Amino acid sequence: MKIGSILENQKFEKRIAITPEIVKKYISLGFEVCLIENYGSHLGISDEQYIEMGVKISKDEKEIINSSDIIVQLGMLSEDKSSNINENQILIGILNPYNNKEKLENLAKKKINLFSLELLPRITRAQSMDILSSQANLAGYKAVIESFANFEKAIPMMMTAAGTVPAAKVLIVGAGVAGLQAIATAKRMGAIVFATDVRMASKEQVESLGGKFLTVEGSENLETEGGYAKEASEDFKKKQEQLLSETLKKIDIVICTALIPGKKAPLIIKDYMVNNMQSGSVIYDLAAIQGGNTSFTEVDKIIEINGVKIMGESNILNKLPVSASSLYAKNLFNFVDNLFDKKNKKININLEDEIIEKTLIK
């Protein structure tokens, strides 16, 4: 059995799917690991390090794709590269089935087994494979660091002989994995932290991290069975808007994390709210790539509206590629390990396993 990976488009994606520490684990399962030349060199990982671990390095992308039983990637392969995948081969990654529906359907018709890890069920057994959580954790942390770097005041309260510097007030919109990590990071750095979310279950988690949960009066619990946020009613949206509008007038930094899988990001911070914010405030919009939680958000730009900076990046994890790759590679290995029949030393696509059934593109 052979597992292979090639480089992503470096303009958009610096993360890798196989790290040296994970190579040993694949080899212990009985896999031969094959990677493209200079696979990790941009992260300071030389080909020699991989070779020492037992990896075969190739200069030929087509050969790697063609000969691997399993291909592991970050995102969807380009059409010219995916045309080299053969029947019964397996492609695993963040395949974005909402945007790549037609491409994936065409590959599935060729009897290629496609596993998209965003579709993992939210069950205990799948936690070690949960790429959305591992990557969102880092994104929440980095969003706080980036917004603080663009905020021109101190974050913690400082009492000096010359006077007192007040602590920065931070609002986290959306208390999922990214939001909770943002709360923890901002709190550790001395900020006063508030958070809001449509899921009432988030209240306890926010408060356990030292944040204050902003509750809309008569809140409904907007949580799907899978643990994701779902669309709010019009009445709830109006109440949430009023609460946000008043809160934002006193906030220095906002971290937006509200996303609905497969849909445009909800517009939460309206234009008039931004106009009412204090000059010098910062909004970091983690939903930028899906349209943004503000109408002003532009991908990979810092927009200034009445002195308020609004930021959002296409891939914030490109600023933490070593840490992000390490976690992603572990998630991937755990998924492959679950696919692997150790007794017979072969891949077993067992559709009675919820993890396999839910992530397989049919």
Residue pairs with C-beta under 8 A, 6 or more apart in sequence:
1 30
1 31
1 32
1 69
1 70
1 345
1 346
1 347
2 31
2 32
2 33
2 34
2 67
2 68
2 69
2 70
3 18
3 26
3 31
3 32
3 33
3 34
3 68
3 69
3 70
3 71
3 72
3 336
4 33
4 34
4 35
4 64
4 65
4 67
4 68
4 70
4 71
4 72
5 16
5 17
5 18
5 35
5 36
5 39
5 64
5 71
5 72
5 73
6 35
6 36
6 39
6 61
6 64
6 65
6 71
6 73
6 77
6 81
7 16
7 36
7 38
7 39
8 14
8 15
8 16
8 73
8 74
8 75
9 78
10 42
12 314
12 315
12 318
13 74
13 75
13 315
13 318
14 42
14 43
14 318
14 321
15 74
15 317
15 318
15 321
15 324
15 325
15 328
16 39
16 40
16 43
16 45
16 74
16 321
16 325
16 329
17 72
17 73
17 74
17 93
17 325
17 328
17 329
17 332
18 26
18 33
18 35
18 39
18 72
18 329
18 332
19 40
19 45
19 325
19 326
19 329
20 40
20 45
20 49
20 50
20 53
21 326
21 329
22 329
22 330
22 332
22 333
23 33
23 50
23 53
23 54
23 55
24 53
24 54
25 333
25 337
26 33
26 333
26 336
27 33
27 53
27 54
29 336
29 337
29 340
29 342
30 345
31 70
32 56
33 50
33 53
33 54
33 55
33 56
34 55
34 56
34 57
34 58
34 64
34 67
34 68
35 50
35 55
35 56
35 57
35 58
35 64
36 57
36 58
36 59
36 61
36 64
37 47
37 57
37 58
37 59
38 47
39 45
39 47
39 50
39 57
40 46
40 49
40 50
41 47
42 321
43 321
43 322
43 325
44 322
47 57
50 57
51 57
58 64
61 81
62 84
64 71
65 71
65 77
65 81
65 84
65 85
66 84
66 85
66 86
68 89
69 89
69 90
69 347
70 89
70 90
70 91
70 92
70 336
70 347
71 77
71 85
71 89
71 90
71 91
71 92
72 92
72 93
72 332
72 336
73 91
73 92
73 93
74 93
74 94
74 328
75 93
75 94
75 95
75 96
76 82
76 93
76 95
76 96
76 100
76 103
76 104
77 85
77 91
79 103
82 91
82 103
82 107
85 91
85 107
85 110
85 112
86 112
87 110
87 111
87 112
88 111
88 112
88 113
89 112
89 113
90 112
90 113
90 114
90 115
90 339
90 347
91 107
91 112
91 113
91 114
91 115
92 115
92 117
92 332
92 335
92 336
93 115
93 116
93 117
94 116
94 117
94 118
94 131
95 104
95 114
95 115
95 116
95 118
95 361
96 116
96 118
97 104
97 116
97 118
97 119
97 262
97 361
98 261
98 262
104 114
104 116
104 361
105 361
107 114
107 361
108 114
108 361
108 362
113 349
113 360
114 360
114 361
115 335
115 356
115 359
115 360
115 361
116 359
116 361
117 129
117 131
117 132
117 331
117 332
117 335
117 359
118 131
118 132
118 261
119 358
119 359
120 126
120 129
120 130
120 131
120 132
120 355
120 358
120 359
121 226
121 354
121 355
121 358
122 130
122 226
122 227
122 228
123 354
123 355
125 355
126 355
127 133
128 330
128 331
128 334
129 331
129 332
129 334
129 335
129 338
129 355
130 331
131 328
131 331
131 332
132 177
133 177
134 327
134 328
134 330
134 331
135 317
135 324
135 327
135 328
136 176
136 177
136 178
136 181
136 257
137 177
137 178
137 181
137 327
138 181
138 317
138 320
138 323
138 324
138 327
139 178
139 181
139 286
139 316
139 317
140 177
140 178
140 179
140 180
140 181
140 182
140 185
140 255
140 257
140 286
141 181
141 182
141 185
141 320
142 316
142 317
142 319
142 320
143 178
143 182
143 255
143 257
143 284
143 286
143 316
144 170
144 182
144 185
144 186
144 189
144 255
144 284
145 185
146 284
146 311
146 313
146 316
146 319
147 253
147 255
147 282
147 283
147 284
147 311
148 155
148 168
148 189
148 253
150 282
150 302
150 309
150 311
151 168
151 252
151 253
151 280
151 281
151 282
152 280
153 165
153 168
153 252
153 280
154 165
154 168
155 167
155 168
155 186
155 189
155 190
155 191
156 167
156 168
156 189
156 190
156 191
157 164
157 165
157 166
157 167
157 190
158 164
158 165
159 165
167 190
167 191
167 192
168 190
168 191
168 192
168 252
168 253
169 191
169 192
169 194
169 250
169 251
169 252
169 253
170 182
170 186
170 191
170 192
170 193
170 194
170 251
170 252
170 253
170 254
170 255
171 193
171 194
171 195
171 196
171 214
171 247
171 248
171 251
171 253
171 254
171 255
172 179
172 182
172 183
172 186
172 193
172 194
172 195
172 196
172 206
172 211
172 254
172 255
172 257
173 179
173 195
173 196
173 244
173 254
173 255
173 256
173 257
173 258
173 268
173 269
173 293
174 196
174 197
174 229
174 256
174 257
174 258
174 259
174 293
175 183
175 195
175 196
175 197
175 199
175 202
175 205
175 206
175 211
175 213
175 257
176 197
176 202
176 228
176 229
176 257
176 259
178 257
178 286
179 195
179 197
179 202
179 255
179 257
180 202
180 205
180 206
180 209
182 255
182 257
183 193
183 195
183 206
183 209
183 210
183 211
184 209
186 193
186 253
186 255
187 193
187 209
187 210
187 211
191 253
193 209
193 210
193 211
193 212
194 211
194 212
194 213
194 214
194 247
194 251
195 202
195 206
195 211
195 212
195 213
195 214
196 213
196 214
196 240
196 243
196 244
196 247
197 203
197 206
197 213
197 229
198 219
198 222
198 223
198 229
198 230
198 232
198 236
198 240
199 221
199 222
199 223
199 229
200 215
200 219
200 221
200 223
201 221
201 223
202 213
203 213
203 215
206 212
206 213
207 213
214 243
214 244
214 247
216 236
216 239
216 240
216 243
217 239
218 239
219 236
220 232
220 233
220 236
222 229
222 230
222 231
222 232
222 236
223 229
223 230
224 230
228 260
228 261
229 258
229 259
229 260
230 260
231 260
231 266
232 240
240 268
241 270
244 268
244 269
244 273
245 270
245 272
245 273
245 276
248 254
248 269
248 273
248 274
248 276
248 277
249 276
249 277
249 278
250 278
251 277
251 278
251 281
252 278
252 280
252 281
252 282
253 281
253 282
253 283
253 284
254 269
254 281
254 282
254 283
254 284
255 284
255 286
256 268
256 269
256 283
256 284
256 285
256 286
256 287
256 292
256 293
256 294
257 286
257 287
258 265
258 266
258 268
258 287
258 293
259 265
259 286
259 287
259 290
260 266
263 290
264 290
264 291
265 287
265 290
265 291
265 292
265 293
266 293
267 291
267 292
267 293
267 294
267 295
268 293
268 294
269 283
269 293
269 294
270 294
270 295
271 295
271 296
274 283
274 294
274 296
274 305
274 306
274 308
274 310
275 305
275 306
277 306
277 308
278 307
278 308
279 306
279 307
279 308
280 307
280 308
281 307
281 308
281 309
282 308
282 309
282 310
282 311
283 294
283 297
283 308
283 309
283 310
283 311
284 311
284 312
285 292
285 293
285 294
285 297
285 310
285 311
285 312
286 312
286 316
287 293
287 297
287 312
288 297
288 298
288 299
288 312
288 313
288 314
289 299
289 312
289 313
289 314
289 315
291 297
292 312
294 310
296 303
296 305
296 310
297 303
297 310
297 312
298 310
298 312
299 312
299 313
299 314
300 312
300 313
300 314
301 311
301 312
302 309
302 310
302 311
303 309
303 310
303 311
304 310
313 319
317 324
335 355
335 359
338 353
338 355
338 356
339 347
339 348
339 349
339 356
340 346
340 347
340 348
341 347
341 348
349 356
349 360
350 356
351 357
351 360
